Amino acid sequence: MTNRKLLSEAKLWLVAIPVLLWTLIPIYHIFLFSISTKDSAFSGTLWPDKPTLH
């Protein structure tokens, strides 16, 4: 691989990773919210204590 091609690919990854995180974090949050009970959904904790599928 040439230096120019390697640099181009590195730039692509430097843009792709933040965009991927920007996209996936809200989806992850929605999933966690959907498996949380009402009490834990509004408790302000980052991880649900007792996740359910109800």
Helices and strands as residue ranges (DSSP letters): H 3-34, H 38-41
